[in-house]
């Protein structure tokens, strides 16, 4: 392989194409929350709680009902009978058991009981429990029940999803911290907790996977409703889209050209929700619409992502190719690095290549001027030619690696950056 042919591959900027047809089911693994369940069990719901809830449901569904959402995002009906029923519900000794409601919405074969249980979830006291129960909505097999739950869920998200740890009173912060395992302990490691809470942390989470799995359903109305929900959730909390949406973007682009106008409109709306503020109006031409969607998605999902100065993701696209071409040219001309031998701050002797200058095109690689590159995937480098040779050898060894680990010194201190090809 000639060095010049590395342009699209340099610095792990390209991955080998995989054979077989493209499949756009982003989340194929199904679980108890995936659409749609087939409930077969019989449950005896709590009599008094469900009597009150059904009274509240009936009043809420009345054509003359005057409804609003309170400060906590829970639906309120302006009717004294409804308010009394809710007051009586909240006074019940055992309240609303979130765990038992989850069993009913997942497994109860009685659709009326499931409908009442879904209505009930928005009156559960603990906010985290409500968020967990909302994720059960996509798996409900009856569309009428899902349609009633979706707007209630979005109203609850709008009221609660933006709350952060720093919004809590000091005593509440201390109380919450006391319930968490200490970072570094075995329980913390098992729960994936690596640090204590900070003021910017959101208090509540929502798993979007079941909603994204609805994109793959055959009925356009289900696709449109899921697109609407994900769009609204993304407007409330962009980090939810950042965490879950990207694998489903190819499917959303397919739905942009759905024969159903409602589905197309909701797909456009989702891209507008995650796109930049100056995003132009969507074009009508299909090819131009796909390009428009790609540009919209880059606002939230840029092709080159410096996650934390230790992990850089390289996604396919012209931006990645531009980095590769610029890096190749610079190494061939030896214009960006010089040989270097010296000592790190800890006194250890180090050898590598010092980065003299960083062209604008290469700044996404997160290697500053003055840094010393010592090795790539464990192979030492000593000048521009050896760095280029190391990259050439790595990329010639069968399929190009999907990860490149670069060890370097920054301000004399050891550092490493992992480049991930996605």
SEVO-320322 format. One record per residue (C-alpha): residue number from 0; x, y, z; residue in three letters. Coordinates in pm, 1 decimal. Example, Ala and Ser with C-alpha at 12.3 -4.5 7.8 and 13.67 -1.06 7.14 Angstrom:
2
PT nuvo        x        y        z ketor
PT    0   1230.0   -450.0    780.0   Ala
PT    1   1367.0   -106.0    714.0   Ser
REM end
This chain:
422
PT nuvo        x        y        z ketor
PT    0      0.0      0.0      0.0   Unk
PT    1    146.1    338.1    -98.8   Unk
PT    2    154.2    609.2    161.8   Unk
PT    3    -54.8    840.0    -56.0   Unk
PT    4   -341.6    589.1    -50.7   Unk
PT    5   -372.1    645.4    322.9   Unk
PT    6   -548.4    979.3    277.2   Unk
PT    7   -893.6    851.8    368.1   Unk
PT    8   -753.0    623.6    637.4   Unk
PT    9   -481.0    818.0    817.8   Unk
PT   10   -522.5    843.0   1193.2   Unk
PT   11   -792.0    576.7   1179.1   Unk
PT   12  -1013.6    796.9    972.7   Unk
PT   13  -1175.6    513.4    780.3   Unk
PT   14  -1313.2    172.7    857.7   Unk
PT   15  -1345.9   -128.7    633.9   Unk
PT   16  -1687.0   -163.7    477.2   Unk
PT   17  -1891.8   -451.8    604.2   Unk
PT   18  -2059.4   -691.8    366.4   Unk
PT   19  -2430.4   -765.7    347.7   Unk
PT   20  -2735.4   -542.3    327.7   Unk
PT   21  -2767.3   -235.9    547.4   Unk
PT   22  -3013.2   -279.4    831.2   Unk
PT   23  -3150.9     24.5   1005.6   Unk
PT   24  -3302.7   -134.3   1316.0   Unk
PT   25  -3085.8     58.7   1559.0   Unk
PT   26  -3193.8   -132.5   1869.0   Unk
PT   27  -3281.4   -487.6   1761.2   Unk
PT   28  -3255.0   -644.6   2107.7   Unk
PT   29  -3600.4   -664.3   2258.9   Unk
PT   30  -3700.3   -666.8   2624.5   Unk
PT   31  -4007.9   -618.3   2841.7   Unk
PT   32  -4035.4   -252.0   2737.8   Unk
PT   33  -4015.6   -304.8   2361.0   Unk
PT   34  -4323.9   -265.8   2142.5   Unk
PT   35  -4549.0   -457.8   2160.4   Unk
PT   36  -4611.2   -684.1   2458.6   Unk
PT   37  -4861.8   -970.3   2469.9   Unk
PT   38  -4996.8   -960.6   2826.6   Unk
PT   39  -5141.5  -1293.0   2939.9   Unk
PT   40  -5159.7  -1275.6   3320.6   Unk
PT   41  -5450.0  -1196.0   3547.8   Unk
PT   42  -5397.1   -940.4   3822.9   Unk
PT   43  -5626.1   -812.5   4094.0   Unk
PT   44  -5565.6   -437.0   4104.8   Unk
PT   45  -5613.2   -257.1   4437.7   Unk
PT   46  -5990.2   -208.2   4459.6   Unk
PT   47  -6018.3    128.6   4632.3   Unk
PT   48  -5729.5    288.4   4442.2   Unk
PT   49  -5866.2    176.5   4107.0   Unk
PT   50  -6220.2    284.1   4200.9   Unk
PT   51  -6093.6    637.0   4262.4   Unk
PT   52  -5869.7    633.1   3956.0   Unk
PT   53  -6153.5    523.9   3729.2   Unk
PT   54  -6369.6    804.1   3863.2   Unk
PT   55  -6087.0   1046.2   3785.2   Unk
PT   56  -6041.7    893.2   3438.2   Unk
PT   57  -6409.4    926.2   3353.3   Unk
PT   58  -6421.5   1288.6   3460.7   Unk
PT   59  -6101.9   1366.0   3268.2   Unk
PT   60  -6240.2   1204.4   2952.4   Unk
PT   61  -6566.4   1398.3   2968.5   Unk
PT   62  -6620.4   1626.8   2672.2   Unk
PT   63  -6680.6   1920.0   2907.6   Unk
PT   64  -6374.0   1856.2   3123.7   Unk
PT   65  -6147.8   2154.7   3181.1   Unk
PT   66  -5794.5   2021.6   3221.3   Unk
PT   67  -5455.2   2172.0   3289.9   Unk
PT   68  -5116.2   2061.7   3418.0   Unk
PT   69  -4993.7   2167.8   3759.3   Unk
PT   70  -4641.7   2283.3   3845.0   Unk
PT   71  -4532.3   1919.7   3879.8   Unk
PT   72  -4652.7   1829.5   3530.4   Unk
PT   73  -4948.8   1624.0   3651.5   Unk
PT   74  -5288.9   1658.5   3486.7   Unk
PT   75  -5554.2   1833.3   3696.2   Unk
PT   76  -5927.8   1842.6   3614.1   Unk
PT   77  -6119.7   2148.5   3725.0   Unk
PT   78  -6400.7   1951.8   3886.8   Unk
PT   79  -6459.6   1918.0   4262.6   Unk
PT   80  -6540.8   1548.8   4223.5   Unk
PT   81  -6206.8   1487.4   4052.6   Unk
PT   82  -6015.8   1685.6   4314.0   Unk
PT   83  -6185.7   1496.7   4595.8   Unk
PT   84  -6110.4   1161.2   4434.6   Unk
PT   85  -5745.4   1258.0   4395.9   Unk
PT   86  -5727.3   1375.7   4755.8   Unk
PT   87  -5876.6   1046.1   4872.2   Unk
PT   88  -5631.8    857.2   4649.5   Unk
PT   89  -5332.4   1031.8   4803.6   Unk
PT   90  -5460.7    951.2   5152.7   Unk
PT   91  -5469.8    575.9   5095.6   Unk
PT   92  -5240.1    398.1   5344.8   Unk
PT   93  -5023.5    233.3   5079.1   Unk
PT   94  -5056.3    504.5   4813.8   Unk
PT   95  -4980.4    400.1   4456.4   Unk
PT   96  -4722.5    121.5   4442.3   Unk
PT   97  -4503.3    188.1   4138.2   Unk
PT   98  -4378.3   -170.6   4128.6   Unk
PT   99  -4728.5   -314.5   4122.4   Unk
PT  100  -4838.4    -66.4   3854.8   Unk
PT  101  -4542.3   -180.5   3645.1   Unk
PT  102  -4658.5   -539.7   3675.7   Unk
PT  103  -5009.6   -443.3   3565.8   Unk
PT  104  -4904.3   -239.0   3259.3   Unk
PT  105  -4660.5   -509.4   3149.1   Unk
PT  106  -4848.5   -829.4   3218.7   Unk
PT  107  -5218.9   -779.6   3287.0   Unk
PT  108  -5431.8   -917.4   3002.5   Unk
PT  109  -5721.6   -689.6   3104.5   Unk
PT  110  -5687.8   -381.8   2882.9   Unk
PT  111  -5912.8   -167.8   3105.9   Unk
PT  112  -5688.6   -236.5   3403.9   Unk
PT  113  -5380.7   -147.7   3200.0   Unk
PT  114  -5541.8    177.2   3087.0   Unk
PT  115  -5619.1    273.7   3445.3   Unk
PT  116  -5269.0    178.4   3556.0   Unk
PT  117  -5116.4    399.8   3286.5   Unk
PT  118  -5339.6    684.6   3402.2   Unk
PT  119  -5224.2    614.6   3756.8   Unk
PT  120  -4851.1    633.3   3685.6   Unk
PT  121  -4866.2   1011.9   3655.4   Unk
PT  122  -4996.8   1033.3   4011.5   Unk
PT  123  -4718.6    824.1   4164.0   Unk
PT  124  -4543.1   1036.2   4426.3   Unk
PT  125  -4178.8    961.7   4346.2   Unk
PT  126  -4067.0   1136.9   4026.0   Unk
PT  127  -3800.0    879.9   3938.9   Unk
PT  128  -4067.1    607.6   3951.9   Unk
PT  129  -4280.3    802.1   3703.0   Unk
PT  130  -3987.5    831.0   3461.1   Unk
PT  131  -3928.3    457.1   3482.0   Unk
PT  132  -4296.2    386.2   3421.9   Unk
PT  133  -4311.7    622.7   3122.5   Unk
PT  134  -4063.6    395.1   2944.6   Unk
PT  135  -4333.6    124.0   2954.4   Unk
PT  136  -4568.8    318.4   2726.3   Unk
PT  137  -4425.9    206.4   2386.4   Unk
PT  138  -4470.5   -159.0   2476.8   Unk
PT  139  -4846.5   -123.9   2535.2   Unk
PT  140  -5023.0   -316.3   2255.6   Unk
PT  141  -5336.9    -95.6   2236.3   Unk
PT  142  -5280.6    227.5   2047.6   Unk
PT  143  -5563.8    407.0   2227.4   Unk
PT  144  -5388.4    357.3   2561.0   Unk
PT  145  -5055.2    476.1   2419.6   Unk
PT  146  -5220.9    782.4   2265.1   Unk
PT  147  -5363.2    884.4   2601.1   Unk
PT  148  -5029.8    835.5   2779.0   Unk
PT  149  -4796.0   1015.2   2533.8   Unk
PT  150  -4910.2   1376.5   2597.7   Unk
PT  151  -4929.0   1314.6   2972.7   Unk
PT  152  -4572.1   1186.7   2961.5   Unk
PT  153  -4442.7   1488.8   2768.7   Unk
PT  154  -4612.3   1729.0   3011.7   Unk
PT  155  -4444.1   1546.3   3298.2   Unk
PT  156  -4107.1   1565.6   3120.9   Unk
PT  157  -4143.5   1938.4   3062.4   Unk
PT  158  -4204.5   1998.8   3430.6   Unk
PT  159  -3942.5   1766.0   3574.6   Unk
PT  160  -3673.1   1659.3   3326.7   Unk
PT  161  -3474.4   1984.0   3346.2   Unk
PT  162  -3423.8   1974.8   3721.0   Unk
PT  163  -3063.2   1945.6   3834.9   Unk
PT  164  -2882.0   1849.4   4151.5   Unk
PT  165  -2783.2   2211.0   4205.7   Unk
PT  166  -3151.7   2312.3   4216.2   Unk
PT  167  -3202.2   2118.8   4540.1   Unk
PT  168  -3181.6   2283.0   4878.6   Unk
PT  169  -2857.2   2202.3   5064.5   Unk
PT  170  -3032.7   1964.7   5302.7   Unk
PT  171  -3189.1   1778.2   5010.3   Unk
PT  172  -2848.7   1753.6   4840.8   Unk
PT  173  -2700.5   1605.1   5155.6   Unk
PT  174  -2993.4   1364.4   5185.6   Unk
PT  175  -2948.7   1244.3   4827.2   Unk
PT  176  -2572.4   1206.7   4865.9   Unk
PT  177  -2628.5    992.0   5174.2   Unk
PT  178  -2829.3    743.4   4967.8   Unk
PT  179  -2551.1    694.9   4709.2   Unk
PT  180  -2262.0    449.8   4748.8   Unk
PT  181  -1920.0    605.6   4792.7   Unk
PT  182  -1724.5    637.5   4464.6   Unk
PT  183  -1467.9    358.3   4444.7   Unk
PT  184  -1670.9    117.2   4656.7   Unk
PT  185  -1792.6   -215.1   4520.2   Unk
PT  186  -2160.3   -102.3   4512.9   Unk
PT  187  -2058.2    215.4   4326.8   Unk
PT  188  -1862.0     19.5   4067.6   Unk
PT  189  -2155.6   -217.6   4019.2   Unk
PT  190  -2386.2     80.5   3963.1   Unk
PT  191  -2139.0    255.8   3730.3   Unk
PT  192  -2091.4    546.5   3973.0   Unk
PT  193  -1744.3    697.3   3939.0   Unk
PT  194  -1797.2   1028.5   4121.1   Unk
PT  195  -2036.1   1207.8   4347.7   Unk
PT  196  -2313.2   1433.3   4212.2   Unk
PT  197  -2228.6   1783.2   4090.6   Unk
PT  198  -2466.0   2081.5   4050.1   Unk
PT  199  -2497.8   2033.8   3671.3   Unk
PT  200  -2618.5   1672.6   3696.1   Unk
PT  201  -2979.0   1611.2   3595.4   Unk
PT  202  -3186.3   1452.9   3867.8   Unk
PT  203  -3393.1   1225.1   3644.8   Unk
PT  204  -3331.2    992.0   3351.5   Unk
PT  205  -3550.6    852.6   3076.7   Unk
PT  206  -3467.4    550.9   2860.9   Unk
PT  207  -3563.5    639.2   2503.4   Unk
PT  208  -3487.2    300.4   2345.4   Unk
PT  209  -3847.5    169.3   2352.5   Unk
PT  210  -3967.9    486.0   2176.3   Unk
PT  211  -3691.4    458.4   1915.7   Unk
PT  212  -3788.7     96.1   1853.2   Unk
PT  213  -4131.4    222.9   1746.3   Unk
PT  214  -3964.0    375.2   1439.3   Unk
PT  215  -3930.4     20.5   1304.9   Unk
PT  216  -4301.3    -60.8   1334.9   Unk
PT  217  -4496.1   -101.5   1008.9   Unk
PT  218  -4784.7    136.9   1085.4   Unk
PT  219  -4718.3    500.7    986.0   Unk
PT  220  -4929.1    632.3   1273.9   Unk
PT  221  -4705.7    449.8   1523.6   Unk
PT  222  -4395.3    584.7   1352.2   Unk
PT  223  -4535.2    938.8   1358.6   Unk
PT  224  -4633.2    922.2   1724.4   Unk
PT  225  -4290.2    793.2   1823.9   Unk
PT  226  -4119.0   1063.8   1616.5   Unk
PT  227  -4334.2   1325.7   1787.5   Unk
PT  228  -4250.5   1195.0   2133.1   Unk
PT  229  -3874.5   1178.4   2068.0   Unk
PT  230  -3885.7   1527.0   1914.3   Unk
PT  231  -4062.5   1671.8   2219.4   Unk
PT  232  -3830.5   1489.2   2460.2   Unk
PT  233  -3528.7   1621.4   2265.1   Unk
PT  234  -3656.5   1978.8   2292.3   Unk
PT  235  -3690.0   1939.3   2669.0   Unk
PT  236  -3358.3   1759.5   2719.4   Unk
PT  237  -3115.7   1759.6   2422.4   Unk
PT  238  -2887.8   1527.6   2619.4   Unk
PT  239  -3152.3   1254.3   2592.0   Unk
PT  240  -3124.0   1269.7   2213.2   Unk
PT  241  -2745.6   1282.8   2245.2   Unk
PT  242  -2747.4    966.7   2454.6   Unk
PT  243  -2990.0    755.6   2251.3   Unk
PT  244  -3087.5    892.7   1909.4   Unk
PT  245  -2781.2    863.0   1686.4   Unk
PT  246  -2808.0    490.2   1600.7   Unk
PT  247  -3165.6    553.9   1481.9   Unk
PT  248  -3083.6    847.1   1251.6   Unk
PT  249  -3059.7    630.4    935.7   Unk
PT  250  -3412.4    508.0   1007.1   Unk
PT  251  -3537.4    863.2   1065.5   Unk
PT  252  -3391.0    960.9    727.4   Unk
PT  253  -3589.6    677.9    572.4   Unk
PT  254  -3903.8    811.2    735.0   Unk
PT  255  -3833.5   1154.6    585.2   Unk
PT  256  -3953.6   1011.1    252.0   Unk
PT  257  -4241.2    804.1    391.8   Unk
PT  258  -4552.4    795.9    171.5   Unk
PT  259  -4747.0    919.2    475.7   Unk
PT  260  -4747.8   1297.6    515.0   Unk
PT  261  -4780.0   1287.8    895.3   Unk
PT  262  -4477.1   1061.9    928.7   Unk
PT  263  -4273.5   1283.1    696.4   Unk
PT  264  -4372.1   1594.3    890.2   Unk
PT  265  -4275.5   1443.5   1225.8   Unk
PT  266  -3941.0   1321.2   1086.4   Unk
PT  267  -3870.7   1673.7    962.2   Unk
PT  268  -3971.0   1808.4   1302.6   Unk
PT  269  -3727.1   1579.5   1479.6   Unk
PT  270  -3435.4   1695.9   1263.8   Unk
PT  271  -3540.2   2056.3   1322.8   Unk
PT  272  -3544.3   1989.1   1698.1   Unk
PT  273  -3185.6   1862.8   1703.4   Unk
PT  274  -3057.2   2095.5   1431.2   Unk
PT  275  -2895.0   2440.2   1461.4   Unk
PT  276  -3108.4   2749.0   1515.1   Unk
PT  277  -3026.2   2878.4   1165.9   Unk
PT  278  -3126.3   2554.1    991.7   Unk
PT  279  -3294.8   2642.1    660.6   Unk
PT  280  -3637.7   2516.2    564.0   Unk
PT  281  -3639.9   2154.1    445.1   Unk
PT  282  -3622.5   2110.4     66.2   Unk
PT  283  -3877.2   1901.4   -120.4   Unk
PT  284  -3629.3   1707.2   -334.7   Unk
PT  285  -3550.4   1371.4   -171.5   Unk
PT  286  -3175.4   1382.3   -231.6   Unk
PT  287  -3153.3   1740.8   -106.1   Unk
PT  288  -3369.8   1649.0    193.8   Unk
PT  289  -3127.4   1375.4    296.2   Unk
PT  290  -2836.2   1620.1    274.4   Unk
PT  291  -3040.0   1870.1    476.9   Unk
PT  292  -3099.9   1606.7    744.8   Unk
PT  293  -2727.6   1525.4    758.5   Unk
PT  294  -2644.1   1891.0    816.1   Unk
PT  295  -2914.0   1920.7   1083.1   Unk
PT  296  -2779.3   1617.8   1270.6   Unk
PT  297  -2425.4   1758.0   1278.2   Unk
PT  298  -2531.8   2021.1   1531.3   Unk
PT  299  -2581.2   1749.6   1793.7   Unk
PT  300  -2363.9   1478.7   1640.0   Unk
PT  301  -2057.0   1639.5   1480.3   Unk
PT  302  -1847.3   1397.1   1271.2   Unk
PT  303  -1532.8   1470.9   1475.8   Unk
PT  304  -1592.8   1464.9   1851.4   Unk
PT  305  -1345.4   1536.5   2124.5   Unk
PT  306  -1536.2   1376.2   2410.2   Unk
PT  307  -1303.8   1450.3   2700.6   Unk
PT  308   -949.9   1515.1   2565.8   Unk
PT  309   -885.7   1141.7   2603.0   Unk
PT  310  -1133.2    996.7   2351.4   Unk
PT  311  -1186.9   1133.0   2001.1   Unk
PT  312  -1456.9    982.4   1783.6   Unk
PT  313  -1408.6    990.0   1405.4   Unk
PT  314  -1730.7    945.0   1210.9   Unk
PT  315  -1754.7    898.5    833.1   Unk
PT  316  -1780.3   1211.8    624.4   Unk
PT  317  -1592.4   1482.4    444.5   Unk
PT  318  -1466.5   1628.4    772.7   Unk
PT  319  -1289.3   1304.2    857.8   Unk
PT  320  -1147.5   1276.5    507.3   Unk
PT  321  -1018.8   1634.1    532.2   Unk
PT  322   -835.8   1553.2    856.5   Unk
PT  323   -683.5   1244.7    697.4   Unk
PT  324   -568.0   1429.6    387.4   Unk
PT  325   -421.8   1717.6    588.9   Unk
PT  326   -239.8   1480.9    822.9   Unk
PT  327    -94.7   1281.7    535.9   Unk
PT  328     31.8   1592.1    360.1   Unk
PT  329    185.6   1730.5    677.8   Unk
PT  330    366.5   1404.2    761.8   Unk
PT  331    497.4   1362.2    407.6   Unk
PT  332    642.1   1712.3    421.2   Unk
PT  333    760.7   1670.8    784.3   Unk
PT  334    603.7   2010.6    843.4   Unk
PT  335    423.9   1952.2   1172.9   Unk
PT  336    660.5   1738.4   1384.4   Unk
PT  337   1028.4   1729.9   1480.0   Unk
PT  338   1230.2   1448.7   1643.0   Unk
PT  339   1254.1   1494.8   2020.0   Unk
PT  340   1445.8   1332.3   2305.9   Unk
PT  341   1413.3   1455.9   2661.8   Unk
PT  342   1268.8   1393.2   3004.3   Unk
PT  343    914.7   1394.0   3131.5   Unk
PT  344    832.4   1583.9   3449.5   Unk
PT  345    868.0   1263.1   3647.9   Unk
PT  346   1230.5   1238.1   3528.1   Unk
PT  347   1174.8    947.1   3288.5   Unk
PT  348   1361.0    963.8   2956.9   Unk
PT  349   1119.8    997.3   2665.2   Unk
PT  350   1159.3    988.3   2289.6   Unk
PT  351    918.5   1075.1   2014.3   Unk
PT  352    815.6   1355.1   1783.3   Unk
PT  353    727.3   1702.8   1903.8   Unk
PT  354    429.5   1871.8   1741.9   Unk
PT  355    557.9   2202.5   1608.7   Unk
PT  356    234.5   2346.8   1474.7   Unk
PT  357   -126.0   2235.0   1440.4   Unk
PT  358   -309.5   2335.0   1122.4   Unk
PT  359   -674.6   2426.5   1175.7   Unk
PT  360   -787.4   2110.5    994.7   Unk
PT  361   -602.8   1891.9   1247.2   Unk
PT  362   -720.6   2068.5   1565.1   Unk
PT  363  -1010.6   1821.4   1615.6   Unk
PT  364   -746.9   1555.6   1692.6   Unk
PT  365   -689.6   1731.6   2027.8   Unk
PT  366   -308.2   1718.6   2012.1   Unk
PT  367   -175.1   2066.3   2101.7   Unk
PT  368    139.2   2228.4   1972.1   Unk
PT  369    433.2   2131.6   2193.2   Unk
PT  370    297.4   1785.3   2268.9   Unk
PT  371    531.5   1490.0   2212.5   Unk
PT  372    389.8   1182.1   2038.8   Unk
PT  373    577.4    876.4   2168.2   Unk
PT  374    385.2    575.3   2035.6   Unk
PT  375     83.2    463.5   1833.9   Unk
PT  376    -79.5    137.7   1944.7   Unk
PT  377    235.9     59.2   2139.8   Unk
PT  378    475.3    116.7   1848.3   Unk
PT  379    733.4    385.8   1921.9   Unk
PT  380    791.9    676.6   1681.8   Unk
PT  381   1098.4    896.3   1646.5   Unk
PT  382   1035.2   1123.8   1345.0   Unk
PT  383    772.5   1209.3   1083.2   Unk
PT  384    883.2    920.5    860.9   Unk
PT  385    856.3    661.9   1138.5   Unk
PT  386    515.0    796.5   1244.5   Unk
PT  387    393.1    767.2    886.0   Unk
PT  388    547.8    418.5    856.6   Unk
PT  389    380.6    308.9   1180.7   Unk
PT  390     42.8    424.0   1058.5   Unk
PT  391    103.1    256.4    723.0   Unk
PT  392    190.6    -73.8    887.0   Unk
PT  393   -112.6    -62.0   1115.9   Unk
PT  394   -345.9      6.9    828.9   Unk
PT  395   -192.9   -261.7    608.8   Unk
PT  396   -248.0   -534.6    869.5   Unk
PT  397   -577.7   -665.0    735.9   Unk
PT  398   -873.5   -447.6    818.2   Unk
PT  399   -773.9   -103.2    947.1   Unk
PT  400   -800.9    -83.2   1327.3   Unk
PT  401  -1110.9     76.8   1470.0   Unk
PT  402   -906.3    221.1   1755.3   Unk
PT  403   -570.3    394.0   1765.7   Unk
PT  404   -413.5    463.5   2105.3   Unk
PT  405   -165.2    750.8   2091.4   Unk
PT  406     66.1    795.9   2390.7   Unk
PT  407    217.0   1139.9   2431.6   Unk
PT  408    349.9   1402.1   2667.3   Unk
PT  409    157.9   1725.6   2717.7   Unk
PT  410    345.2   1985.5   2921.6   Unk
PT  411    582.9   1706.9   3021.0   Unk
PT  412    306.8   1488.2   3167.1   Unk
PT  413    206.6   1147.9   3029.2   Unk
PT  414   -124.6   1148.0   2842.6   Unk
PT  415   -306.9    918.9   2602.6   Unk
PT  416   -574.4    977.0   2339.9   Unk
PT  417   -785.1    698.2   2194.7   Unk
PT  418   -916.9    756.5   1843.7   Unk
PT  419  -1234.2    557.8   1773.2   Unk
PT  420  -1352.9    495.6   1419.0   Unk
PT  421  -1731.0    466.8   1411.5   Unk
REM end
